[in-house]
């Protein structure tokens, strides 16, 4: 049992994910208050477990090589220590005794060098001798370190070959790219298969025959709940008049840039490229850059065809040196003008390289960067180049598209008075990272009435803190006295500078809040928004609508008839724009489900919107239509339009 989910290797055969992990299938169950009364919510689920292997085999998988032949290097020992810390093992050298221990670390010395006191007189004995005398167990792999179990002050030593990993331990650390790909392959199911799995689980668990359910007179149907849905129409999108197609109506949530030009093209006069991939030759990299520059021009940007300096090749382990070298050489050559864009070609499996590039460019050099993987450089597709050009255009301050309804002032409760739209999210470090900060990101629209252009701010805050600490803040400065600031205040000021008007209405979309924290987050963050407004001008309190959006929930919506192609997209998912606001929604609160994107693969999950506070008096239809339309302004296949942007502004 993990949370509200149950996993078992018997539901479906576990699949290997690599590096000693496997996926287990399970199901989620939860009773929820809905407009129909209490409803049982059931969904299929998969997660990663540590494979019940002998520790030696697990270590061999982690290191990807035979560990029997020679001692571990310090780097490999640290890698093993990280992978094994906290993992439960059982001993195999004591016949019928299967004691279990939790690993606290790995010894710095190999087993044959380890000695420990056997009495108060500090008489010493080696681990090899002890196991031979006490258990008649001969340690074969004495060149490997021992596992340390128990507390750090009085650690016990266990040879790796005498231990096996206990079955049923969920892996809580971050999966690598290969493992994520393997997990997606295992879990990716078409809607019809997913529906059949859920029905089968309900049938096998025999909820209707459960003695506790009978005792309380509870009957649970084995059929799916049937709900009525509406499909909101896609909005018309406006592109530049210079293109062959000036307006576009997305079909089944999708459209492309063929015959279109971005509505406002950015300008790139000075750019450079660093190639971190050994397999990409300079001529190949140059050809790719020329194709990308040409696509940016076709899309409507002013993009210089030639880089400031020839493509620079560098090793991934010298990323800081390479970035600073290219930046400084370009600065010298441009004689005071700024390098505007850096293209980076990365190996397909690049580990920490991507994060290092973003961190150095964003925080040290103040440089906009665009990363491209080797596989795309070798196999250049027009679709890929068009997608990258759209990302570059937005990064350079351009706008890709605008809603036609926004230009004609027809968006309800947005077009009538100056309105600012916020998106906010907090990303937390992985489990086990005890000191890393959480990162809060907030974006806000910087144009009106179009609400298409967004500015983003990012700040670090306390470890695993969900409340955004820096929405509004005050501090004391020795020279200036009490100083006010914070992300909401800064974004309100930049909106006024960009549009010449102060916002008369605020719509705040907040991602990633669990139901248990809804009202704690609302009270704290709404108060911060109010204080930020009041700090700008006395009695300045524009009405606020505060919407929490959940993507990680377990409500799946299936088409009523899997044979009716008109009611589904090509993957068999419900149509983009599908909205449900009855039956399965909360009995008293303002919430709805909206699937605003086309399903790419597997079974899509609609976003669940909770309007926790609304001083603008949106009707359900107005709120749903606005949210659906905003999802199209960036051409993103994201569940929530700007919530993903909140972190993408920083990361991507």
VOGU-3710 file (C-alpha; in Angstrom, 3 decimals, decimal comma):
1> xxxxxxxxxx> 0,000/0,000/0,000  1,359/3,421/-0,992  -0,875/6,371/-0,187  -4,270/5,497/-1,631  -2,796/2,999/-4,112  -2,114/-0,722/-3,935  0,639/-2,391/-5,973  1,435/-6,035/-6,530  3,712/-8,066/-8,844  0,729/-10,404/-9,344
11> xxxxxxxxxx> -1,563/-7,861/-11,074  0,689/-7,821/-14,123  4,197/-9,165/-14,618  6,756/-6,555/-13,510  8,782/-5,031/-16,350  12,473/-4,140/-16,024  13,271/-0,431/-16,224  17,061/-0,784/-16,013  19,596/-0,041/-13,245  17,972/-2,484/-10,821
21> xxxxxxxxxx> 14,430/-1,094/-11,070  11,166/-2,617/-12,274  7,637/-1,313/-12,740  4,773/-2,723/-10,687  1,166/-2,317/-11,719  -1,498/-1,403/-9,200  -4,695/0,521/-8,682  -5,755/3,691/-6,905  -8,970/3,906/-4,917  -10,573/6,772/-3,053
31> xxxxxxxxxx> -14,058/7,710/-1,869  -14,936/11,234/-2,933  -17,884/13,583/-2,309  -19,607/14,336/-5,626  -22,951/15,670/-6,802  -24,143/12,039/-6,871  -23,146/11,454/-3,223  -20,083/9,449/-2,210  -18,367/8,015/-5,281  -15,600/5,438/-5,519
41> xxxxxxxxxx> -12,805/6,711/-7,770  -10,658/3,891/-9,224  -7,748/4,235/-11,631  -4,906/2,026/-12,807  -1,453/3,046/-11,694  2,185/2,033/-12,196  5,298/2,987/-10,283  8,950/1,972/-9,936  10,113/-0,593/-7,374  13,617/-1,771/-6,518
51> xxxxxxxxxx> 14,132/-5,246/-7,945  14,542/-7,990/-5,308  18,070/-8,889/-6,458  21,187/-10,045/-4,630  23,001/-6,794/-3,746  25,994/-7,810/-5,923  23,704/-8,094/-8,995  22,051/-4,748/-8,182  25,484/-3,079/-7,966  26,501/-4,638/-11,302
61> xxxxxxxxxx> 23,339/-3,190/-12,942  23,939/0,288/-11,456  27,537/0,390/-12,675  26,750/-1,418/-15,929  29,741/-3,753/-15,629  31,155/-6,799/-13,883  32,059/-5,907/-10,292  33,715/-9,214/-9,410  37,136/-8,489/-10,910  38,573/-5,335/-9,286
71> xxxxxxxxxx> 37,968/-2,857/-6,436  35,531/0,026/-6,915  36,791/3,508/-7,686  35,788/6,293/-5,272  33,324/7,677/-7,840  31,633/4,275/-8,253  31,545/3,694/-4,492  29,750/7,038/-3,981  27,323/6,147/-6,787  26,534/2,831/-5,052
81> xxxxxxxxxx> 26,204/4,531/-1,672  23,601/6,959/-3,067  21,654/4,156/-4,760  21,597/1,877/-1,704  21,110/4,325/1,172  17,782/3,646/2,898  17,188/0,357/1,046  16,114/-2,687/3,112  18,090/-5,918/2,715  17,838/-9,387/4,202
91> xxxxxxxxxx> 20,819/-11,592/5,024  21,259/-14,889/3,147  24,242/-16,408/4,986  22,385/-17,704/8,054  20,343/-20,669/6,719  16,749/-20,165/7,951  17,377/-16,816/9,679  16,345/-13,971/7,374  16,939/-10,829/9,421  16,227/-7,515/7,703
101> xxxxxxxxxx> 18,294/-4,344/7,917  18,176/-0,857/6,434  21,366/0,291/4,686  22,841/3,504/6,125  25,970/3,650/3,973  28,889/1,866/2,328  32,363/1,502/3,844  35,231/3,540/2,437  37,590/0,513/2,608  37,233/-2,858/0,877
111> xxxxxxxxxx> 36,019/-5,752/3,088  39,453/-7,365/3,478  40,760/-4,184/5,173  37,894/-3,838/7,666  38,506/-4,589/11,339  36,328/-3,896/14,390  36,593/-4,239/18,222  35,126/-7,470/19,625  35,297/-6,528/23,329  35,799/-3,625/25,735
121> xxxxxxxxxx> 39,559/-4,241/25,770  39,549/-3,135/22,095  40,758/-6,491/20,792  40,261/-6,320/17,009  39,050/-8,843/14,480  38,679/-8,611/10,710  35,264/-8,851/9,084  36,504/-11,750/6,905  37,623/-13,743/9,971  34,452/-12,949/11,921
131> xxxxxxxxxx> 32,095/-14,239/9,228  34,211/-17,386/8,767  34,335/-18,217/12,492  30,810/-17,135/13,432  28,778/-18,381/10,465  31,181/-20,598/8,495  30,717/-18,113/5,618  33,712/-17,455/3,364  33,616/-13,978/1,809  34,582/-14,373/-1,866
141> xxxxxxxxxx> 34,381/-10,727/-2,989  36,549/-9,199/-0,257  37,732/-6,448/-2,659  34,252/-4,873/-2,523  33,165/-2,545/0,313  30,760/-3,697/3,015  27,243/-2,417/3,561  26,788/-0,392/6,745  23,518/-1,074/8,570  22,117/0,296/11,812
151> xxxxxxxxxx> 22,993/3,756/13,151  26,083/5,705/12,128  27,648/5,690/15,645  27,654/1,917/15,955  27,514/0,616/12,399  27,304/-3,094/11,632  29,109/-4,435/8,584  27,472/-6,824/6,108  29,264/-8,207/3,032  27,393/-7,391/-0,191
161> xxxxxxxxxx> 27,364/-11,047/-1,255  25,526/-12,028/1,945  22,582/-9,682/1,291  19,524/-9,607/-0,936  17,204/-6,635/-1,487  13,810/-7,080/0,193  10,882/-7,230/-2,246  8,231/-4,501/-2,382  10,289/-1,334/-1,868  9,112/1,611/-3,895
171> xxxxxxxxxx> 11,833/3,675/-5,565  11,297/7,310/-4,511  14,270/9,023/-6,169  14,221/10,608/-9,623  14,240/8,207/-12,580  16,794/8,745/-15,336  15,759/9,332/-18,949  16,120/5,666/-19,953  13,984/4,515/-17,015  11,295/7,116/-17,738
181> xxxxxxxxxx> 11,131/5,964/-21,376  10,830/2,324/-20,256  8,110/3,193/-17,719  6,128/5,127/-20,326  6,299/2,167/-22,712  4,896/-0,096/-20,004  2,168/2,280/-18,807  1,121/3,853/-22,106  -2,330/2,435/-22,856  -4,977/3,460/-25,333
191> xxxxxxxxxx> -8,204/4,634/-23,668  -10,120/1,446/-24,517  -7,404/-0,766/-22,909  -7,257/1,505/-19,855  -11,030/1,354/-19,437  -11,034/-2,458/-19,667  -8,250/-2,665/-17,055  -10,191/-0,477/-14,625  -13,393/-2,510/-15,094  -11,459/-5,745/-14,614
201> xxxxxxxxxx> -9,888/-4,430/-11,389  -13,304/-3,475/-9,987  -14,667/-6,912/-10,898  -11,691/-8,838/-9,444  -11,723/-6,937/-6,165  -15,365/-7,891/-5,660  -16,394/-4,623/-4,014  -20,034/-5,699/-4,217  -19,312/-8,836/-2,154  -17,126/-7,063/0,423
211> xxxxxxxxxx> -18,348/-7,983/3,944  -17,687/-4,462/5,298  -19,644/-2,873/2,458  -22,518/-5,307/3,126  -22,403/-4,545/6,865  -22,989/-0,854/6,151  -25,507/-1,453/3,366  -23,173/-0,040/0,703  -23,662/-1,137/-2,904  -20,951/-0,402/-5,441
221> xxxxxxxxxx> -21,768/-0,659/-9,131  -19,266/-2,314/-11,450  -20,194/0,074/-14,261  -18,480/3,327/-15,115  -20,374/6,502/-14,241  -21,965/8,110/-17,288  -21,636/11,906/-17,379  -22,739/14,569/-19,809  -20,005/16,634/-21,404  -19,828/19,643/-23,700
231> xxxxxxxxxx> -17,100/20,188/-26,281  -16,069/23,831/-26,350  -15,143/25,118/-29,817  -11,508/25,951/-30,518  -10,870/29,695/-30,862  -9,760/31,318/-34,116  -6,090/32,300/-34,025  -4,633/35,393/-35,700  -1,273/35,240/-37,509  0,632/37,943/-39,416
241> xxxxxxxxxx> -1,020/39,421/-42,488  2,172/38,746/-44,524  1,563/34,978/-44,402  -0,697/33,096/-46,837  -2,976/32,106/-43,935  -3,830/35,112/-41,776  -6,202/33,249/-39,473  -6,391/29,635/-38,375  -8,992/27,397/-36,727  -7,308/24,461/-34,903
251> xxxxxxxxxx> -8,683/21,039/-35,825  -8,973/18,487/-32,987  -6,594/20,564/-30,880  -3,826/20,705/-33,490  -2,473/23,082/-36,106  0,889/23,927/-37,675  2,878/26,857/-39,034  2,563/25,976/-42,728  1,759/29,163/-44,710  1,753/31,229/-41,492
261> xxxxxxxxxx> 3,999/33,876/-39,963  4,153/34,775/-36,268  2,110/37,835/-35,363  5,144/39,630/-33,847  8,548/38,398/-34,931  11,517/38,748/-32,608  14,915/39,945/-33,835  18,210/38,018/-33,558  21,223/39,854/-34,962  24,012/38,284/-32,887
271> xxxxxxxxxx> 24,026/34,568/-32,081  26,523/31,766/-31,555  26,477/27,966/-31,367  28,362/25,525/-29,108  28,497/21,858/-30,080  28,793/19,543/-27,038  28,193/16,365/-29,072  31,214/14,358/-30,219  29,239/12,579/-32,930  28,206/15,839/-34,673
281> xxxxxxxxxx> 30,827/17,131/-37,121  31,235/20,872/-37,656  29,781/20,744/-41,197  26,664/18,921/-39,883  26,252/21,440/-37,054  26,680/24,344/-39,479  24,064/22,898/-41,840  21,600/22,469/-38,956  22,117/26,055/-37,752  21,564/27,404/-41,284
291> xxxxxxxxxx> 18,323/25,403/-41,617  17,125/26,670/-38,216  17,989/30,280/-39,089  16,110/29,911/-42,378  13,042/28,478/-40,579  13,081/31,403/-38,131  13,088/33,777/-41,117  10,234/31,869/-42,804  8,273/32,026/-39,526  8,506/35,820/-39,559
301> xxxxxxxxxx> 11,551/36,604/-37,414  14,476/38,837/-38,322  17,247/36,287/-37,930  20,844/36,818/-39,064  21,969/33,846/-41,203  25,571/34,014/-39,943  26,757/33,440/-36,369  29,047/35,940/-34,631  31,873/33,346/-34,573  32,384/29,864/-36,071
311> xxxxxxxxxx> 30,643/26,970/-34,314  32,640/26,121/-31,215  33,096/22,458/-30,204  33,501/21,629/-26,512  33,488/18,685/-24,122  30,427/18,311/-21,852  32,654/18,249/-18,750  33,953/21,738/-19,582  30,586/23,444/-19,955  31,327/26,525/-17,793
321> xxxxxxxxxx> 34,656/27,164/-19,516  33,118/26,790/-23,004  30,136/29,071/-22,308  32,284/31,819/-20,811  34,842/31,545/-23,639  32,202/31,919/-26,375  30,467/34,728/-24,466  33,702/36,703/-23,972  34,984/36,185/-27,543  31,599/37,329/-28,921
331> xxxxxxxxxx> 31,576/40,336/-26,594  35,060/41,355/-27,780  34,130/40,890/-31,436  30,841/42,799/-31,115  32,640/45,720/-29,415  30,174/46,299/-26,598  27,036/44,887/-28,242  25,386/41,911/-26,555  25,277/38,298/-27,716  21,504/37,747/-27,983
341> xxxxxxxxxx> 21,112/33,972/-28,388  23,177/30,856/-27,777  22,336/27,598/-29,555  23,659/24,465/-27,854  23,853/21,021/-29,485  23,665/18,344/-26,758  24,288/14,571/-26,723  21,002/12,624/-26,517  21,945/11,334/-23,048  23,391/14,462/-21,493
351> xxxxxxxxxx> 22,977/13,968/-17,731  23,538/17,239/-15,866  24,734/19,144/-18,956  21,330/20,628/-19,821  20,789/21,964/-16,286  24,323/23,366/-16,138  23,864/25,260/-19,429  20,586/26,799/-18,255  21,955/27,710/-14,831  25,117/29,388/-16,187
361> xxxxxxxxxx> 23,329/31,190/-19,050  20,455/32,429/-16,862  22,295/33,339/-13,666  25,907/34,080/-14,636  25,819/35,402/-18,204  22,276/36,751/-18,636  22,084/34,937/-21,960  19,080/33,384/-23,742  19,800/29,792/-24,766  18,158/27,144/-26,948
371> xxxxxxxxxx> 19,229/23,502/-26,582  18,866/20,925/-29,391  19,537/17,183/-29,155  21,906/15,307/-31,478  19,135/13,091/-32,894  17,316/16,178/-34,231  20,519/17,589/-35,740  21,063/14,409/-37,774  17,403/13,970/-38,724  16,254/17,497/-39,515
381> xxxxxxxxxx> 12,479/17,720/-39,823  10,578/20,862/-40,814  8,111/20,252/-37,970  10,916/20,193/-35,405  12,554/23,342/-36,802  9,193/25,144/-36,800  8,597/24,171/-33,144  12,068/25,382/-32,115  11,607/28,642/-34,040  8,384/29,308/-32,090
391> xxxxxxxxxx> 10,263/28,795/-28,809  13,067/31,119/-29,915  10,569/33,784/-30,997  8,874/33,822/-27,574  12,253/33,900/-25,788  13,291/36,895/-27,897  10,181/38,831/-26,876  8,010/38,040/-29,911  4,451/36,707/-29,956  3,500/33,679/-31,983
401> xxxxxxxxxx> -0,250/34,082/-32,230  -3,156/36,040/-30,778  -6,790/35,087/-30,205  -9,069/36,709/-32,792  -11,645/37,243/-30,010  -9,036/39,183/-28,021  -8,377/41,544/-30,938  -12,099/42,117/-31,402  -12,581/42,673/-27,622  -14,901/39,694/-27,242
411> xxxxxxxxxx> -13,344/37,682/-24,365  -15,838/37,807/-21,477  -14,542/39,476/-18,303  -11,126/40,113/-19,863  -11,774/42,422/-22,813  -13,960/44,936/-20,938  -11,322/46,316/-18,540  -7,512/45,907/-18,253  -6,974/42,382/-16,940  -3,763/40,649/-15,846
421> xxxxxxxxxx> -3,518/36,846/-15,841  -1,052/35,138/-13,505  0,201/31,567/-13,505  2,102/30,175/-10,521  3,753/26,891/-9,600  6,257/25,461/-7,110  8,607/22,617/-7,992  10,097/20,582/-5,145  13,372/18,627/-4,942  13,162/14,856/-5,163
431> xxxxxxxxxx> 12,587/12,799/-2,021  15,809/12,285/-0,105  17,268/15,686/-1,071  17,138/17,191/2,428  18,730/20,572/1,820  17,779/21,620/-1,720  15,348/24,547/-1,922  11,970/24,463/-3,604  11,649/26,770/-6,628  8,629/29,046/-7,030
441> xxxxxxxxxx> 7,840/30,510/-10,445  5,234/33,133/-11,346  4,352/34,472/-14,783  1,944/37,247/-15,721  0,489/38,591/-18,962  2,184/41,774/-20,178  -0,224/42,817/-22,918  -3,913/43,681/-23,015  -6,417/42,956/-24,501  -4,416/40,133/-26,187
451> xxxxxxxxxx> -3,126/38,438/-22,954  -0,547/36,580/-25,046  2,828/37,822/-23,836  4,133/36,707/-20,455  6,966/37,766/-18,156  8,297/35,297/-15,606  10,009/35,517/-12,215  11,633/32,736/-10,213  12,760/32,503/-6,599  14,149/29,846/-4,256
461> xxxxxxxxxx> 12,360/29,166/-0,978  12,338/26,758/1,962  12,703/23,028/1,236  9,353/21,477/0,179  7,416/24,655/1,090  4,243/24,836/-1,047  3,157/28,376/-0,108  4,894/30,895/-2,381  6,933/33,020/0,041  7,929/35,902/-2,245
471> xxxxxxxxxx> 4,609/36,965/-3,783  4,884/40,015/-1,529  7,661/40,877/0,918  9,058/43,763/2,934  12,533/44,191/4,370  14,594/46,869/6,061  17,335/48,674/4,161  19,763/50,872/6,182  19,661/53,641/3,541  16,051/53,444/2,328
481> xxxxxxxxxx> 14,239/52,180/5,421  11,347/49,738/4,855  11,391/48,395/1,288  8,500/46,561/-0,377  8,828/44,052/-3,229  7,854/40,576/-4,309  6,901/38,829/-7,525  3,269/40,003/-7,772  4,256/43,614/-7,148  7,029/43,520/-9,775
491> xxxxxxxxxx> 4,766/41,928/-12,386  1,977/44,466/-11,731  4,507/47,288/-12,234  5,838/45,731/-15,472  2,231/45,309/-16,751  1,616/49,022/-16,213  4,871/49,944/-17,968  4,073/47,661/-20,924  0,421/48,645/-21,394  0,242/52,123/-19,856
501> xxxxxxxxxx> -2,636/50,961/-17,638  -2,933/49,413/-14,207  -4,840/46,105/-14,021  -8,481/46,454/-13,001  -8,946/42,687/-12,657  -6,650/39,815/-11,584  -7,060/36,166/-12,616  -4,605/33,920/-10,749  -4,089/30,300/-11,895  -2,232/28,240/-9,286
511> xxxxxxxxxx> -0,805/24,799/-10,064  0,326/21,890/-7,923  -1,730/22,301/-4,738  -3,149/19,205/-3,039  -6,740/19,300/-1,793  -5,594/19,316/1,823  -3,764/22,617/1,256  -6,369/24,441/-0,881  -7,551/26,933/1,707  -4,186/27,358/3,431
521> xxxxxxxxxx> -2,671/28,377/0,050  -5,695/30,547/-0,827  -5,611/32,519/2,446  -1,852/33,081/2,399  -1,429/33,879/-1,291  -4,623/35,942/-1,692  -3,462/38,042/1,275  -0,057/38,504/-0,430  -1,770/39,601/-3,692  -3,883/42,147/-1,783
531> xxxxxxxxxx> -0,837/43,542/0,066  1,114/43,803/-3,216  -1,736/45,834/-4,763  -2,124/48,076/-1,705  1,638/48,790/-1,663  1,386/50,365/-5,136  -1,435/52,796/-4,429  -3,776/53,463/-1,473  -7,154/51,703/-1,847  -5,956/49,866/-4,973
541> xxxxxxxxxx> -7,730/46,494/-4,660  -8,727/45,033/-8,071  -11,097/42,035/-7,806  -9,301/38,660/-7,786  -10,291/35,249/-9,173  -8,114/32,488/-7,660  -8,137/29,154/-9,524  -6,246/26,033/-8,431  -5,491/23,530/-11,191  -4,687/19,861/-10,630
551> xxxxxxxxxx> -3,091/17,649/-13,263  -2,071/14,768/-10,986  -5,457/13,338/-10,164  -7,155/10,046/-10,974  -10,296/11,017/-12,883  -10,274/9,577/-16,405  -12,864/10,513/-18,993  -13,625/8,005/-21,775  -15,737/8,392/-24,900  -19,147/6,744/-24,533
561> xxxxxxxxxx> -18,680/4,714/-27,718  -15,149/3,673/-28,710  -16,350/2,986/-32,260  -17,654/6,509/-32,826  -14,645/8,246/-34,388  -16,431/11,623/-34,420  -16,443/11,735/-30,600  -12,679/11,081/-30,217  -9,308/12,271/-31,408  -7,093/9,938/-33,470
571> xxxxxxxxxx> -5,635/8,240/-30,365  -9,120/7,388/-29,069  -9,156/10,065/-26,363  -11,984/12,501/-25,685  -11,953/15,556/-27,929  -9,960/18,681/-27,001  -12,262/21,228/-25,401  -14,291/18,576/-23,562  -15,636/20,019/-20,304  -17,531/18,254/-17,495
581> xxxxxxxxxx> -19,074/20,235/-14,644  -21,815/17,941/-13,333  -22,248/14,627/-11,466  -18,554/13,868/-10,741  -17,797/17,417/-9,563  -17,917/18,666/-5,976  -21,409/18,973/-4,461  -20,951/22,573/-3,263  -17,742/24,041/-4,700  -17,087/25,666/-8,121
591> xxxxxxxxxx> -15,004/23,090/-9,994  -14,894/21,515/-13,453  -12,808/19,171/-15,619  -11,421/20,494/-18,899  -9,356/18,574/-21,440  -7,965/21,425/-23,496  -5,398/19,521/-25,588  -5,211/16,630/-28,004  -4,063/13,322/-26,481  -0,542/12,572/-27,731
601> xxxxxxxxxx> -0,216/9,030/-26,444  -1,877/6,900/-23,809  -5,023/8,000/-21,998  -5,222/11,758/-21,485  -6,157/13,176/-18,119  -8,312/16,328/-18,094  -7,132/19,179/-15,888  -9,280/19,708/-12,785  -9,974/23,391/-12,101  -11,134/24,602/-8,658
611> xxxxxxxxxx> -12,321/28,222/-8,509  -11,627/28,860/-4,812  -12,237/32,618/-4,807  -14,073/34,726/-7,361  -14,735/38,440/-6,906  -15,241/38,846/-10,679  -18,427/36,704/-10,681  -17,509/34,414/-13,560  -20,266/32,101/-14,697  -19,162/28,479/-15,174
621> xxxxxxxxxx> -19,428/28,902/-18,964  -17,305/32,084/-18,955  -14,590/30,517/-16,791  -14,457/27,353/-18,913  -14,410/29,237/-22,235  -11,714/31,658/-21,048  -9,490/28,822/-19,769  -9,956/26,750/-22,925  -9,143/29,705/-25,187  -6,051/30,703/-23,208
631> xxxxxxxxxx> -4,684/27,196/-23,702  -4,350/27,971/-27,416  -2,416/31,219/-27,150  0,962/29,509/-27,055  0,102/26,497/-29,186  1,117/24,280/-26,262  -0,025/20,693/-25,805  -0,035/21,309/-22,053  -2,878/20,607/-19,660  -2,822/24,140/-18,306
641> xxxxxxxxxx> -1,762/26,966/-20,533  0,407/29,187/-18,405  1,044/26,894/-15,458  3,522/24,911/-17,490  4,909/28,222/-18,738  5,611/29,233/-15,166  8,456/26,761/-14,961  9,168/26,546/-18,703  10,022/30,248/-18,678  12,883/29,300/-16,399
651> xx> 13,835/25,794/-17,454  13,222/25,559/-21,180
//
